[in-house]
């Protein structure tokens, strides 16, 4: 079980280029933020949230983290959705 206090997390995103010889590129995003397990509305599609500074990759592609995995303390958690707000990013975790 992951505790609520601040954590360091890592998200690795693999992209494959188009062309006759596809190349796979891995982008690693290191995040420092706060893990918040859900306690109220269980009908929404997430089990926890992770709050962190803005993720600039979301400005280029708003869906880049959808379906990816976040690693926190050796545990992997699926990412449902991520949003940049004015001062921070909110990531909904499976």
ChimeraX commands (.cxc) that place a marker at each C-alpha (Angstrom):
marker #1 position 0.00,0.00,0.00 radius 0.5
marker #1 position 1.30,3.44,-0.93 radius 0.5
marker #1 position 1.13,6.09,1.77 radius 0.5
marker #1 position -0.15,9.59,1.15 radius 0.5
marker #1 position 3.00,11.65,1.71 radius 0.5
marker #1 position 5.12,13.11,-1.14 radius 0.5
marker #1 position 6.76,10.67,-3.54 radius 0.5
marker #1 position 9.08,10.49,-6.48 radius 0.5
marker #1 position 7.51,8.77,-9.46 radius 0.5
marker #1 position 8.68,7.77,-12.94 radius 0.5
marker #1 position 6.67,7.44,-16.14 radius 0.5
marker #1 position 8.31,5.92,-19.23 radius 0.5
marker #1 position 6.70,6.60,-22.59 radius 0.5
marker #1 position 7.68,4.58,-25.66 radius 0.5
marker #1 position 7.02,5.99,-29.11 radius 0.5
marker #1 position 7.62,4.25,-32.42 radius 0.5
marker #1 position 8.55,6.27,-35.48 radius 0.5
marker #1 position 6.99,5.61,-38.85 radius 0.5
marker #1 position 8.98,4.60,-41.87 radius 0.5
marker #1 position 10.64,1.55,-43.37 radius 0.5
marker #1 position 12.73,0.94,-40.23 radius 0.5
marker #1 position 10.71,1.99,-37.16 radius 0.5
marker #1 position 12.71,3.30,-34.23 radius 0.5
marker #1 position 11.50,3.01,-30.64 radius 0.5
marker #1 position 12.27,5.99,-28.43 radius 0.5
marker #1 position 11.75,6.01,-24.67 radius 0.5
marker #1 position 11.06,9.28,-22.85 radius 0.5
marker #1 position 11.41,9.17,-19.06 radius 0.5
marker #1 position 9.48,11.71,-17.01 radius 0.5
marker #1 position 10.55,11.99,-13.36 radius 0.5
marker #1 position 7.95,13.55,-11.06 radius 0.5
marker #1 position 7.88,14.68,-7.46 radius 0.5
marker #1 position 4.42,14.96,-6.04 radius 0.5
marker #1 position 1.74,13.89,-3.61 radius 0.5
marker #1 position -0.19,10.61,-3.81 radius 0.5
marker #1 position -3.84,10.92,-2.69 radius 0.5
marker #1 position -5.92,7.74,-2.40 radius 0.5
marker #1 position -9.60,8.28,-3.13 radius 0.5
marker #1 position -11.83,8.30,-0.11 radius 0.5
marker #1 position -15.20,9.52,-1.32 radius 0.5
marker #1 position -16.88,9.07,-4.69 radius 0.5
marker #1 position -16.11,5.52,-5.84 radius 0.5
marker #1 position -18.18,5.92,-9.04 radius 0.5
marker #1 position -15.47,7.94,-10.78 radius 0.5
marker #1 position -12.92,6.07,-12.87 radius 0.5
marker #1 position -9.87,6.33,-10.61 radius 0.5
marker #1 position -8.57,4.88,-7.36 radius 0.5
marker #1 position -6.06,7.62,-6.49 radius 0.5
marker #1 position -4.63,10.91,-7.72 radius 0.5
marker #1 position -1.06,12.13,-8.01 radius 0.5
marker #1 position -0.47,15.89,-7.85 radius 0.5
marker #1 position 2.79,17.27,-9.23 radius 0.5
marker #1 position 4.26,20.28,-11.08 radius 0.5
marker #1 position 3.18,20.90,-14.68 radius 0.5
marker #1 position 4.11,18.21,-17.23 radius 0.5
marker #1 position 5.06,20.04,-20.41 radius 0.5
marker #1 position 4.64,16.94,-22.59 radius 0.5
marker #1 position 0.87,17.25,-21.95 radius 0.5
marker #1 position 0.91,20.66,-23.67 radius 0.5
marker #1 position 2.12,18.96,-26.86 radius 0.5
marker #1 position -0.12,15.87,-26.62 radius 0.5
marker #1 position -2.92,15.96,-24.02 radius 0.5
marker #1 position -3.34,12.15,-24.15 radius 0.5
marker #1 position 0.33,11.16,-23.92 radius 0.5
marker #1 position 0.00,9.69,-20.40 radius 0.5
marker #1 position -3.38,7.96,-20.92 radius 0.5
marker #1 position -2.91,4.20,-20.48 radius 0.5
marker #1 position 0.73,4.51,-19.37 radius 0.5
marker #1 position 2.16,3.15,-16.10 radius 0.5
marker #1 position 3.56,5.21,-13.23 radius 0.5
marker #1 position 6.21,3.67,-10.97 radius 0.5
marker #1 position 6.09,4.69,-7.31 radius 0.5
marker #1 position 8.34,2.90,-4.78 radius 0.5
marker #1 position 8.68,-0.16,-7.03 radius 0.5
marker #1 position 4.91,-0.45,-7.64 radius 0.5
marker #1 position 3.39,0.17,-11.06 radius 0.5
marker #1 position 0.01,1.92,-11.27 radius 0.5
marker #1 position -1.94,2.57,-14.46 radius 0.5
marker #1 position -2.71,6.13,-15.48 radius 0.5
marker #1 position -6.32,6.85,-16.51 radius 0.5
marker #1 position -5.93,10.54,-17.37 radius 0.5
marker #1 position -3.69,13.54,-16.69 radius 0.5
marker #1 position -4.50,17.25,-16.79 radius 0.5
marker #1 position -2.34,20.33,-16.55 radius 0.5
marker #1 position -3.93,23.18,-14.64 radius 0.5
marker #1 position -2.43,26.66,-14.23 radius 0.5
marker #1 position 0.02,25.73,-11.47 radius 0.5
marker #1 position 0.07,21.93,-11.25 radius 0.5
marker #1 position -0.77,18.62,-12.91 radius 0.5
marker #1 position -3.39,16.15,-11.67 radius 0.5
marker #1 position -2.97,12.49,-12.67 radius 0.5
marker #1 position -5.83,10.03,-12.13 radius 0.5
marker #1 position -4.54,6.54,-11.33 radius 0.5
marker #1 position -6.29,3.19,-11.90 radius 0.5
marker link #1:1,2 radius 0.2
marker link #1:2,3 radius 0.2
marker link #1:3,4 radius 0.2
marker link #1:4,5 radius 0.2
marker link #1:5,6 radius 0.2
marker link #1:6,7 radius 0.2
marker link #1:7,8 radius 0.2
marker link #1:8,9 radius 0.2
marker link #1:9,10 radius 0.2
marker link #1:10,11 radius 0.2
marker link #1:11,12 radius 0.2
marker link #1:12,13 radius 0.2
marker link #1:13,14 radius 0.2
marker link #1:14,15 radius 0.2
marker link #1:15,16 radius 0.2
marker link #1:16,17 radius 0.2
marker link #1:17,18 radius 0.2
marker link #1:18,19 radius 0.2
marker link #1:19,20 radius 0.2
marker link #1:20,21 radius 0.2
marker link #1:21,22 radius 0.2
marker link #1:22,23 radius 0.2
marker link #1:23,24 radius 0.2
marker link #1:24,25 radius 0.2
marker link #1:25,26 radius 0.2
marker link #1:26,27 radius 0.2
marker link #1:27,28 radius 0.2
marker link #1:28,29 radius 0.2
marker link #1:29,30 radius 0.2
marker link #1:30,31 radius 0.2
marker link #1:31,32 radius 0.2
marker link #1:32,33 radius 0.2
marker link #1:33,34 radius 0.2
marker link #1:34,35 radius 0.2
marker link #1:35,36 radius 0.2
marker link #1:36,37 radius 0.2
marker link #1:37,38 radius 0.2
marker link #1:38,39 radius 0.2
marker link #1:39,40 radius 0.2
marker link #1:40,41 radius 0.2
marker link #1:41,42 radius 0.2
marker link #1:42,43 radius 0.2
marker link #1:43,44 radius 0.2
marker link #1:44,45 radius 0.2
marker link #1:45,46 radius 0.2
marker link #1:46,47 radius 0.2
marker link #1:47,48 radius 0.2
marker link #1:48,49 radius 0.2
marker link #1:49,50 radius 0.2
marker link #1:50,51 radius 0.2
marker link #1:51,52 radius 0.2
marker link #1:52,53 radius 0.2
marker link #1:53,54 radius 0.2
marker link #1:54,55 radius 0.2
marker link #1:55,56 radius 0.2
marker link #1:56,57 radius 0.2
marker link #1:57,58 radius 0.2
marker link #1:58,59 radius 0.2
marker link #1:59,60 radius 0.2
marker link #1:60,61 radius 0.2
marker link #1:61,62 radius 0.2
marker link #1:62,63 radius 0.2
marker link #1:63,64 radius 0.2
marker link #1:64,65 radius 0.2
marker link #1:65,66 radius 0.2
marker link #1:66,67 radius 0.2
marker link #1:67,68 radius 0.2
marker link #1:68,69 radius 0.2
marker link #1:69,70 radius 0.2
marker link #1:70,71 radius 0.2
marker link #1:71,72 radius 0.2
marker link #1:72,73 radius 0.2
marker link #1:73,74 radius 0.2
marker link #1:74,75 radius 0.2
marker link #1:75,76 radius 0.2
marker link #1:76,77 radius 0.2
marker link #1:77,78 radius 0.2
marker link #1:78,79 radius 0.2
marker link #1:79,80 radius 0.2
marker link #1:80,81 radius 0.2
marker link #1:81,82 radius 0.2
marker link #1:82,83 radius 0.2
marker link #1:83,84 radius 0.2
marker link #1:84,85 radius 0.2
marker link #1:85,86 radius 0.2
marker link #1:86,87 radius 0.2
marker link #1:87,88 radius 0.2
marker link #1:88,89 radius 0.2
marker link #1:89,90 radius 0.2
marker link #1:90,91 radius 0.2
marker link #1:91,92 radius 0.2
marker link #1:92,93 radius 0.2
marker link #1:93,94 radius 0.2
view
